[in-house]
Structures are given as C-alpha cells and as structure tokens.
Amino acid sequence: MANQWDQLQKRHEKLTSSLADPALDNSKRHVIQKELSQLSNLLSKYNDVEALKKAFEETTQMLEANTDKDMLELYQEEIVTIEGDLKEKQSDLDELLFPPNEHDNRSVFLEIRGGTGGQEAALFAGDLLKMYTNYALTKGWRTAVDSSSTTDLGGFREVVLHIKGKDVYGHLKYESGVHRVQRVPATEGAGRIHTSTATVAVLPEAKEVDVTIVPSDLRIDVFRASGAGGQHVNTTDSAVRITHIPSGVVVSCQDERSQHKNKAKAMKRLQSRLLVAHIERQQAEMSKIRKSQVGSGGRSEKVRTYNYPQNRVTDHQVGLTLKKLDVVMEGHMDEIIQALRNEERETRKNQSILDRFGG
C-alpha cells in the first residue's frame, strides 16, 4: 500500500509539471486539472491520517513512559481526542478510496422477460414484477409499467418497469441476470416440479450528456400496436420500434396511444441501453487491467434461484440462502440487497487505487 501512495505522489508531481507546458491544449488541460484535483484531495486526506497515526503512536509511548498522575490523565485525554479525529479522517479517506458507482443515484428501467419454460416462465416474470414493485414501495420510490407484452394466462413475455427515486440503481444493479424458479406450475396437472427462468436487465436512466446518438444511426419503424389498450391502439400505427444501427440495439414501445409519446419512451430506453453497454465496456477494460474477474451482472449469469417447495431463495452472487422465499417475493429484499452491496464494497477495497488514475 505504501508503494501505491508513493506512485500516486509521483503521478501528482508529473501532472503538476505537465500543466506548465505552454503547448497544452485546453481540453487536455481540463482533464489533467480534474485528475490533479482528485489526487490532491486524496493525498491530503492520506497525509492527515498518517499524521494522526504518528501522533497516536508518540502520545501512547509518552503515556507508557510517564509516571506523573496529572500527565497520565493529560495523555489519556489526548489519546481519546486523537482516536476520534483519526476515525473521522479515516472515514473521509475511505469515501475517496472506495467511492460508489457514479450511476448509483439514478432511476432505472427494469426489464423482465420470460425465459425457458413457456407459460410458466411468463407467470414467473409476473411474480418478479410484483416483487420489485413492492420492494420499490418499501423504499418510497415511484413505479410505472413503461411497456409490456402479456400472455393469455396473465403472465408477461416482457415487461419494463420504470422505477424513479434516489439510489435506485445502487440497490438494484445486482439484479441483472438469469433468475431461476423451481416449483409446480399452475399448468402442471401431475404435481411435478419444473424449473423455469426469467431474465432481468437493470438499466440506469441515461441523461442527455451520457450518450450521444446520431440521428442517421437510427432506423425508426412504426407499426400497429397489439394487446390491451382499446380500439384506438389496435387500429392505428402508434407503436414505435427504434434500431440503433452501429450497436444493433433494438427497443420498442406501444403502450401509449400517441406515436410521439411511444417514440419518446423508446428513445429514453435506447439511451439507457447504450449507457449500460458503455459501462460494461469500462468494467471489462478494468478487469483486464487488474488481471482479475469482476462480476458485471451480465444477463448471461445466473444470479438467483427461487425454490418454492422448500420456501428457499439462494443468491448465487454472494452465496446467501434464506428460508423465507414467501417474504422475499412480497418485496422484502433488504437482506439480499444489503449483502450484495457489502460484497461490492469489499471488492472495491481489494482493488488497487492506481487503477483509477493514469499512473
């Protein structure tokens, strides 16, 4: 760790020197100044912590070497003060060393799709929708179904839930992946347990500055909507499908009566999908730099199993098993979510701080 701080100090000195270069253009200067500011703050907090550690050590030595009663009380009081200051400064340093994901405070689009299992998978997708909706309510978040495609038994081929609130992505980003259910389906007459799946994708709501979309890169198709919505929805070309040609990402929306509103919704989801793609590329690159695998919550990963006969839910990302599936399915997910958040924080602590800087 000490070697890392030495390298960061050298990086700071190098950046400071580079700012004196008269040939430096404004855009590059801005980037350097931003990194220099972050490094200065980090090194300042680190030096504060080290100074307090040294003061604590020196005061403890004087306490042990002194026999005067009045001086002993003075040193003891000083140690208590130093310990309080050290705890506060270490906390400040930890916040800089292990910052949360910059997108954690975003609202999200949560996409649920029935996977393997036909009608049962679609019904399970509906159960997940209820679980996430109830969980959002416990957090005081607002929810709205952005688009959906239902089956004749009341399940969902696909449903998109828009969840608005503070730190939504920070809580739900670990949900992306394959969710597996083991139970006797409502469509099963012989009472046999089946295994079905649904996939979940959690997309942080993108801002205009996050993603640049060139209009010429889009293909926009309109078509007649189907499903619930009344005669007007079913007899007009109000549904919209947008294809981002460079990436191949396709989004569609048909829930609104207005083609304009459907297009606006589809564009928001397209921006969020492209933002997620950018985040995943960054994570992959960081993984290469560290030469270690960091779980990205990719949708191909199995994240959780819901076993109804045994009332058991197992999160495979942290190896957590709870014998209260009924409670979890009602939206009481805090025990699982907090375990995932704690795991991520520990993972960040094990990463080199040099990864965040150019040196």
N, C-alpha and C positions, 0 to 999 in steps of 0.2 A: 504493500500500500504506500509506504514511504517513497518508493521509487516512482510510483504514479504521480504523487504530488510534485516530485522534482521535475518530472516531464511536463506537467501542467504549468509549472513556473517557467520553464524554458519556452513553452509554447506562448505564454503570456508575453515574455520578453521579445520573442520573434515577431509577434503580431504588432507590438508597440513600435518596433523598429520599422516594420513594413509600412506603417502609416506615414512615415516621414518621406516616403518615395513620392516625388512630385509627378511621376508618370502614372500614378494610381488613378484609375477612373472612378467616378462617383459611385457606381453600382457596387464595384468591388470594395470600395472604402466602406460603404454601408454594411456589407456582410462582415468585414473584419471588425468594425466597430461594435457590431452586435455580439459577435463571439467574444471580443475583448471585454465587453461589459459583463457578460455571463461569467467569464473566467475571473475577473476582478472580484466580483461578488463572492464567488465560490472560494477563492484563495483567502479573502478577507475573513470569511466565516471560519475557515480551517485554521487560520492563524489565531483567531480568538479562542478556539477550542484548545489548541496546543498551548497557548499562554496560560489558560486556566488549569490545564493538566499539570503544567510545570509549577504553578503557584500552589496547587493542591499538594503536590509531592514535597515541595520545600516546606510548606506550613506543617505537614504531617511529621516531617523529620524534626522540625523545631519543637513540636509538641512532645515527641518521644524523648528528646534530649533535655527538656526543661523540667525542673522540679518545683519552681515557684508557683504557688497556687493561683495567684492573680493572673500570671502569664498563661498558665494552663487554660483557664477559663477564656482568656482572650483568644488563644489559638483555636480552642474548640468552637467558639462563636464564628471565627473567621473561616474555619473549615466548612461549617454549615452554610455560610454565605456563598463560599466558592462552589460547593456542591450544587446549590440551587442555580447559580449562574451557569455552571457547566452543563447542567441538564437542559436549560433553556437554549444555550448556544448550540449544543449537540443536536437538539430538535430542529433548530433553524438550518443547520448544516445538512441534516438528513433530508429535509424538504427539498434542498437544492440538488443533493446527490441522487435522490430517488423520486423525481417528480412524477406526477400522474401523467397518463397519456393526454396529449393536448386536445383530444377529441372527447374525453370522458364526460365533459359537461353538456354534450349535445343531446338533443332529442333524437329519436330513431325511427326508422321504418323497419318493422319486424315482419319478415316474410316466412310463412309456414306453408309447406307443401306436403301433401300426402305422398308417401314413397312406396316401398314394397308392401303389398298386402291389399291392394284394391280398395273395396268399400271400407274395410276395417281401418286401413291407413288414413283414409279421408275422415273417418269418425274420430280417430286419434288426433288428427290435425285440429279438429274442432275442440277437443279436450285441452290441447295445448293453448289454443286461443283463449279459452276460458281461464286457464291457469295464469297466463301472462296478463290478461285484463284485470283479474282480481289482484295480482301482485302489484300492478300499477296503481290500483286504487289504494292499497295499503301505504303507498309512498306519496300519495297526493298528486300523482301525475294524471294528465288528461289523455284519454284514448279515443280513437276513431278508426273504424274499418275503412281503409283507403280504397281497397278493391277486393273482390272475392269471386270465386267460382265454386258453386256448391254442387253436391250430388243429390240424387233423388231420395237418399236416406238421411239427408241433413248434415252430411259431412262436408269437408272442403277439399277440393283438388288443390286450391291455392287461396290463401287469404293474406292480405297485407294490413298490418295493424300499425297505425301512426301513433307513437307514444311521445307526448310532449311534457317536458319538465326538466328539472335540474339534475344533472349527473345520471341521466338515463343510460347513456352508452357505457358509462363507467360501471354500472351494475349489470347490464345485460349482454355485453360484448362476448362473454364466455359461452353464451347460449348457441352460437353458430355451430352447426354440425348436424350429425345424424342422431336422432332421438329414437330409441327402440322400445317398443311396448310388448309385453308378454301377458296375454290374458285370453279368456274365452270370448270370441267376438259375438256380438248380438246376432250375427248372421249364421252362427255355428249351432247346428241342432244337436250334435253328438257330445257337446261339452268338452271338446278338445281345446287345449291351449295353443294359440297361434302366436307367432312373432311377426310383427309388422313394424314399419318405420315411417317417420316423417322427418323432413329436413327443415332446419331453421337457419335463416340468414338475418343477421342484425347489421343494419346499415346506418351509420351516423348521419344525421341530416346535414347535407352539404350547404355551405354558404357560397354566394356568387364568386368570392375570391378564391375558393378552394379548387375549383375545376374550371378550366377554360374549354368551352365547347364551340367549335367552329360550325356554323350552320351548314356549310357544304359537306360536313362529315355525317350529316343526319339524313336518314330516309324516313319520312313520315307517311304512314298509311292510315286511312280512315275506313271503318267498316261498320256494319250493322251490329249493334250490341245484342247480346242474348241473355236470358235469365231474368231474374226479378228486376222490376223497375217500371212495369206498366207498359201500356200500348205505345207510348211515345218513344220509350227507349228501344223497343224492339222493332220499330218501323222507320228509324232514321239512322243515317251514318254518323252517329255521335261518338262511337268508340275510336280510340286512337292507339296506334302502335308505332313506337319510335325505335329505330335501329341506329346504333352508333357504329358506323361502318368500320373505322380503324380497329376497334376492340371487339366488334361482334356482339356487344351487349344489346339486348332487346328488352324493352319494357312496354307494357300496355295498360290502359285504363279504360273502363267502360261504365263505371258506376254512376257518373254524373249524366244528367240529361243533355248538358251542353258540351259540344265538341271542344270548345275553348277551355272549359274547366278540366275536362279529361286530359287535354294536352298539357296544361299547366301542372297537373298532378304527375303525369308521366315524366315530364322534364325534371321535376324535383327528385323522383326516384332514380332517374338516369344519372343525375349529378351525384347522388349518394352512392350508387353502384360504382361509378368511376373513381370516387374518392376512396372507397374500400379497396379497389384494385391498386390504387397508388399506395395505400397503407401496407397492403400485403407485399408489394414490391420492396418497400422500405424494410419491412421485417425480414424478408428473405435475404436482403443485402446485409443487414446487421448480423444475421445468423452466419453468413459466410465469413464476415469479419471476425466474429468471436469463435468460429470453428466449432459451434455447438448448436444443437437444435433447440429452437424456442417455439413452443406451440403457438400457432397463429389462429387456432379456432377455425381452420379451413372446413368447408362444408363436407369434405370427404371423411372427416374424422368422426368416429362415434363418441359422443360426449356423455350420454346418459342412457340408463336402462330403467324402465318403469315396469316392475313385476307386480301385477295386481293380485294373483293368488296369495302371495306372501306379504302383501302390503309393503313392498320394499322398493326403494329408489336408490340407485347407485350412480354417482357421478364419477366417470372414469378419468376425468382430468386431474382430480385430487385424491381419488381412491376413497371417497366418502360414501358410506352406506347408511341409510336411515330407514327404520322400520315404521314409517308413518307416511306412506305414499298418499293416503287419503287426505292428510293435512296439507301436503305439498301441492296436490292437484287443486286444492281450494285457493291457492295463491300464496301460501305461507312458505316462501322460498328463502327467507333471510339466512337460515343456517347454511344452505348450499352456496348462496351468493357470497356470503362473507368468507367462507372457506376458499373460494376461488379468488377473491380479492386479496386475501392474505398470501395465497400462493404466488400471485403475480408480484406482490411487493417483495417477497423473499427472492424471487427470480431476479428482480431488478437489482437487489442488493448484491447478488453474486456476479453481476456484470461489471466489467471494467469501466471506470468513469472516463477512460481515454476514448472509448467508443463514441462518445458524444461530441468529441472535438477533433479537429483535423490533425492534431499532432500525435 
